[in-house]
Amino acid sequence: MIATPLFTIFFKLFEKPGGSWTHIANNLLFGYFQNTILILLGVAVLTFLLGVSTAWLVSNYEFPGRRYFEWLLILPLGFPGYIMAYTYVGILDYTGPIQVFLRNSFDIHIKGSLLDIMNLPGAIFILSITLFPYVFLISRSSFVQQSKTLQEASFLLGANRFQTFFKVALPMARPAIVAGIALASMEVLNDYGTVKYFGVSTFTTGIFRAWFSMGDAGTAIYLAAILMVFVFIILYLESIQRGNRQYSSVNGIQKPLVRIHPTLGKKIFYTALCSTIFLLSFLFPFLQLLHWVSMTYAKVVNQDFYLLIFRSFGLAVVSGALVVVLSVILLYALRLSPFKWVKNITKIATLGYAIPGAVIAVGVMIPLLALDKWIYASFISSKAVGLFFSGTLFALVFAYIVRFMAVGYNPVEAGFQKIGIHVNEASRLLGTRSTKTLWKIDLPLIKTSLISGILLVFVDVLKELPLTLILRPFNYQTLATKAFDMATNEMIAESANAALIIILTGIIPIIFLNKLIKKREL
């Protein structure tokens, strides 16, 4: 089921491309390549600089506000890129808070926007400040687990702190840093809202243009296949950079890191640096959204808006529950089965998170359309009957399961590993069937992991945009699509109400992430 989009795109490549392919290949394809690669490189560099620098500071130095920055710098993950994009446009606009302040306080008048960010560099900036917490989180987790013994050995060999960071700490954290950049890069490939709103043509916007504007599924498949190549290249580079190198200490004795107390000037600088990054990546856009909500909630928040929330939350809960149920089935089968091929199957089931949403949407829609056509041709004579699978909530939930199976699978797997196999074996030895053992013993013991899996999938489904835009039923809105549609129709202030709910919901798992890392520090 998870591999359906990949199989669909692979087999469809052997068919002739659509009629629009020649036009796109001759006139647009190079631009798609160029913009996609430039955004990937730009975001990789900026997320590295922002994520690693802040992770190193909060892990190794004591300065005012350090404990707060440990979790404040994760909050931008709750901001979807497309919401950050139009929020920043509003901040810099003629009616934005900066220009209003300049006009009222200093009588400074600027025509148009204070700074034009609706371009490729602007897209790189927006995506970087939204995604750098991936690098920050994983790098910080790596830094806090590094032994102080290694740094002491570096100092004894004559290296200063600067050299120790670049020659010891940074190489040791390299796998974690590259993994964080790879995650951010895959989110860049999945992004549609930011690049669409800024008018930057990438492969994701090309898939939408071929599918919706040109009505050419064949061309959309070819573009989706090229986008998948980008994903496989990123995953391949991430794997070979690790190779067989060892990044852990062979010595069993691990001294915990002791934070350094720098001079007063450096403390002020570190606090100012982390504060600036937090203000730009979260607080300023969040306050702008609150301002817009205070202006528009009276006319936006009505019965239809509550129905929109109910639909979005219901869709997210159902998808999360199904993902966790399937994860339990896969993992319990893995527990009971002695065969290695079962383990390989479960690995395939988690591939979907690496596939961009637009690719999954195309790969899911085409076989479901074919299935609907077969049902009509074989069993139904009346044309009044609606679609069974394609263009329905079934297609949308099915695609969510494909995309977010890894998100729910990993917490459930961690729960099973924590309780071990011995409790399960003891129950089986006492004559209890495997299904009853699962229901009476295993599931109650991993209920926290099950709730975590549902919660994580819930948040991701709530934020997902490209997949939802393609597969949603006609005239069916979620919070994400409503916010995006209103923003693209220049109703930015009104869209803030839906955006704020998405962000506040996205902050919930961030609290759990921070608690998890804090436990590792202790």
N, C-alpha and C positions, 0 to 999 in steps of 0.2 A: 504493500500500500504506500509506504513512504517513498519507494523508488519509482512510483508511477510517473511523476513529472520528468525524471531523468530518462526513463524508458521511452516516454512519449516523444521527447525532443530528439533523442538519439535516432529512433526509427523514422521520424518525420524528416530528418535531414537527408534521407535517401530519396525523398520525393522532390519534385521541382519546386523552387521557391516561388513565392507569389509574384504577381505582376508589378508590384512596387519595388521589388528587390533591386532591379537594375538602376532605378532612379536613386534609391538610398545608397547603393554601393558606389555610384559615380559621384554623388553630390554631398552626401551626409555622413558616410561611414568614417571617413578620416577625421571629421570633427568629433564624432562619438568617441573614437579611439583617443584622440588628443585630449579632450576634456576629461574623460574618465581617468586617464593615466595621470594628468596634472593634478586632479583632485586627490587621487590616491596618494601621490607623492607628497603633496602639500599637507594633507591631513596626517600622514605618517610622521613627517618631520615635526609639525606643531604639537601633536599629541605626545610625541617622545619628549620634547622640550618641557612642555607643561606638566605632564604626568610624572616623569622621572625626577625632575627638580623638586617638585612639591612632595613627592613620596620620600625622597631622601631627607628633606628638611624635617618633616614631621616624625620620621622614624629615628633620627639620630641627634636632633638638637632640641634643647629646651628654650622656648621663647614664648612671649605672651600670646595666648590664644591657640597654642599648639593642639591642645586636647579638643578644642572645638573644630579646628580645621581638619582633624582626622575624619570627621563625618560631613562637615560642611562642603568639602571639596568633592564629595561623592554625589551631592544633590543634583548637579547638572544632568546626570543620567536620567532623571525623571522628566527632563525637557525633551520632547521629540524635536528633531532638527527643523521640521517645517514650522513648528510653533515658535521656536527661537528665531527663525528667519523673519517672519512677518512682525514679530515683536520688536526686533532691532530696527526694522524699517520704520516702525512707528516711533521709536525712541529718537531716531535721527531726522525724522520728517520735520517739515515746517511747523506743524502743530504739536511736535513732540516736546517733552519736558525740557530738553537742553536749550532748544531755540526759544521757547517761551521764557525761560530763565534769563537768557542773554538779552532778549528784547525788553523784558520788564525791569531788569536790574541795571543794564548797561546801555540800553537803547541801541543794541547791535542787531542789525537786520541782515539776514542771509536769504538769498533767493533759493528756493527749492530745498533739497535735502542737505543737511550739514555735511554728510559724507555718503557718496554713492557706493553702496555695498551690493547692489543688485547686479553682480557680475561674478566671474569665476573666482577671483581672489576673495570676494565676499562670501561665496559659498564655502570656500576652504576655511575661512575664519569661523563661520557659523558651525560647521560640522566639527571643527577641531575643539571649540569650547564646549560642545555638547558631548563629544566622545572621549575627551582626554581622561575622564574618570576610569575608563577601562584600563588604561596604562597605569594610572595612579593606584588603583585598587590592587592589581596583581603585583606591581613593583613594590608597593608598600608591604604586602604580605611576604614577599621575598626578602626585603631588607630587614624586617623585624625578626626573621628566622635565621639570618646569618650570624655565625658565631663571632663573639668579640675576640676570640683567640686569633682568628685570621688577621684582624686589623692590628692587634698587638704585635704579631709577627711582622707585619708590614712596617710598623713604626720602628721596631728594633732593627730592621734592615735599612733604616735611614730615609724612608718615604714620609712625606708630609701628608696632611689630610687630603689635599687636592690630588696627589698622586695615588693615595690609597683608594680614593673613590674610583678613579679611572682605571687603575690596574688590578684592583681586587674586588671591590663591591660591585661595580658595573658589570664586569665579565661574569661574576657569579650569578647576577640577576638577569643575564641576557635571555635565557629561555622565557622567563616570565615577561620581560619587556616585549620581546618579539611576539609572544602569545597575545598580549594586550593590544599591540599594534595590528596584529592579524584580525582580532575581533573588531576593532575600530574600522579596519579596511573593508570587512564584509558588511558592516553597517553602512558604509559609504556606498558600496555597490547596491545595497538594498534601497537606498534613499531615492525617493521620487519627489516628495513635497518641496524640499529645499531647492533643488535644481530646477524644478518646474516653475516655482514662484520667482526665482531669479533669472529665468530665461536662459539657463545653461543646458545645452543639449548633451545628454549622456546616453548610454545604452538603455537605461531604464526609461527615460523619456522617449527614446526611439521605439521601444516596445509598445508603449502606450499610443504613440502616434500611428504605428503600423496597425495596431489592433482596433483602435477607436476611430481615428480620422480616416484611415485608408481602408479599413475593413479587410485587411490582408493578414490572415492567420499564418500563412506560410512564411511571410517576411518576419513576423513577430517571432516565429520559432527560430529562424536563422539568427536573429539578434539575441534571442535568449541563449542560444547555444554559445555564441561568442562571449556573452556575459558569464556563462558557466566556466568557460576557459579561464577567465580572470580569477574566478574563485579557486579553481584547481591549482593555478599557478601560485596563489597566495598560500594555500594549504601545503603545497609541495615545498615552497621556499621555507616556510615555518618549520617543516619537519627536517629538511636537510641541514638547516643552520644548527640544529641541535646535534645531529649525527649521533655518535657514540661517546661524545665528550661527557666527562663527569663534572657536575657543578656543585657537588656537595662535599663536605669535609669527610675524609676517611677516618678521622679521629672521632671516637664515640663521645669524648668530653666536649660539651658545648657550653661556652659561657654566654649568658644573655647579653645583648647589647646594652650598654650604659649610655644614656644620652649625654651629649656634651653641652656645657653651659658656656656659650660664646660671650663675647664682649657686649656691652650695652648697645653700641652702634650696630653690630651685626644682628642683635635681637630685634631692634627696631626695623632693620632692613628685611629680615625674614618675615616678620609680621606684616609689613607693608606689601611685600611680594605676594604672600598667600591671600591677603585681603583683596588686593587688586584683581587677582585671578578669580576669586569667589564673587566679587562684585560684578565683573564682566560676564562670568559664565552662568550666574544664577540670580543674584539679588536684584540687579537693575531690571532685567527682563521680567522677573517675577513681580516686582513692584509695579511695573508698567501694566501687566495683566490685571493686577488688583485694581489699579486706577480705572482701566477700561470696564471691568466688571461693575465697579461702583457707579459708573455712568449709564450702563446699559441693562443691568440685571432686571430692572422693573419691567421693561418691555420684551425681554428675551426669555426670562424664566417664567414659563407658563405651563399649562397642561401638556402641550406638545413637547416641551423641553423635558418634563419629567418622564414622559413616554420614551423619549430618546435615551435618557439615562437608564431606564428600565430595560430597554432593548439591548443597549450596549453591555450593561452588566450581566444580563441574562445570557447573552451570546458568549461572553468571556467566561462565565461560571461553567456553562455546559461544556465549552471547549476544554477548560482546565480539568474538569472532572473526567472527561473521556480520555484525555492524555494520560492522566494518572492511572486510570483503570487499565489502559493498554500497557502502561509501564509496569504495573504490578504483574500482569499476565506474562509479559516478556521476561521479567526478572525472576519470577517464580518458576517459569519453565527452565530458565538457566540454572536455577538451584537444583531442580529435580533431574535434569538431563546430564548424562555423563559425556555427551558428544560435543566435540569442539565446534562443529559447524553451527550449533545453536548459538554459541557465543558470537560467531561471525554475523549471524542474522541480526542479533540484537544491536551490533555495531552499525549495521546498515540502517537500522530503524532510527538512528540519531543523526543521520546525515542531513536531514531537512533544514536544520538551523543554519547550515553553511550556504544554503541556496537562497538567492534573493527572492523576495516576495513576488515580484513580477514574473520571474521564471516559473515559480510554483503555480501561479495563477494560470499561465498559459498551458503549462503541462497538465494541469488538472481539468481545465475547461474543455480541451479538445477531446479526451476520451469520454467525458461525461456527455458532451454533445453527440458523439457517435453512439453512445448507449441509448440516449433519448430517441435518436433517429431509428435505431433498431427496434426499440419497443413500439414506436408508432407504426413502423412498417410491418411488424409481426402480429401485434395484438389489438391495435386501436384503429378504428375507421373514422371516428369523429374528430374533426379538427378543433372542436371546442375545448378539448381537454388540454390543460396547461402542461408545462414542463415538469418532469419528474425529478431530475437531478440538476442539470445545468441551469443557471440562473435562479437557483433556490438557496435557502439557508443550508441545505445539505452540502452543496458544493463549497460554501464558505467555511463551514465547520470542518469538513474534510480537509480543506487546504490548511486551516489553522493547525490541525493535528499533524499534518506533514511538516509544517514549518517549525512548530514549537515542541515536537516530541522530545528533543534533547533537553529542553528547559525543565520539563516535568520529570523526565527520566533520571536525571542526575541526582536530585534530592532523594528520590525513592531508592535509588541504588545505594546512596550513602547510608540511608536508614537500614537497609538489609545488611550491609557490611558491618554496621555498628552492633547489631544484635547477634551477628555470627550465625553459624549453621547448627551449633550444638543444641540450642533450644528446640529447633525444628526437628532434629534427629531424635531427641528425647521423646517428643510427642509422637513421632512415627513409631518408635520402639514400643510405646505403650498401646499401640494398636489403632491410633487415630488416623483417619484417612487424610491425604494430602490437602484436599480442599477444606476440610474442617480445621486442620492445623493452620492453614492460611487465615481462615476467618476468625478463629478463636485465639490464636497465639500471635502470629506474625503481624497482622494488620493492627491490633491494639498497641503493639510495641513500637510500630513505626508511624503512628497517627500524626505525630508532629511533622515528619518528613512528607507525609501525604498532603497535609495542609499547606506546607511550604511549596510543594510542587504545584498545587492548584493556584496558590497566590501568585507565584512567578508567571505562570502561563496567563492568568487573569490579566496581569499588568501588561504583558507583551501583546496580548490580543487587543486590549483597549487602545494601545498606541499604534498598532499596525495600520498602515495607510495604503501602499500600492496594491497589496493583495486584495484588500477589502474593496478598493475602488473598482477593480476589474471583475470580481466575482459576486459582489452584492446583488441581491434581487433588485428589480426595477423600483426606483423611488424609495429604496430602503437606506436609511441613514444610521451611522454610528456616531459617537462623539468625535472620533478622528475625522471621518469624512465630512461631517457637518462643519467642524472648525476649519478644515481646509477649503471647502466650498465657499464658505462665507468670506474667508480671507482673500481668495482669488477673485471674488466678486466685490472687492473693496469694502467689505463690511468687517473690517479688522476689529474694531472695538466690540462689536456684537459677538464675534467668534471667540473672544476671550473667555466667555462663560463656559463653553465646552472644553476649551483648552485648560482652564484652571482645574477642572475636575480630573482630567487626565494626569496632570502634573502632581496634584495632591495624592492621587491614588498611586502614582509611580514612586512616591517617596517612601511608601510603606516597606517594600523589600529592601530599600537602601539601609534602613535601620537594622534589619536582620544581618545584612552583609557586614556592617560595621561591628556588630556584636560578635560575629563569627571571627573576624580578624583580631578583635580585642582578646578573645579567649586564647588565640594562638600566641599572643604576646605574653600572656601570664605564665 
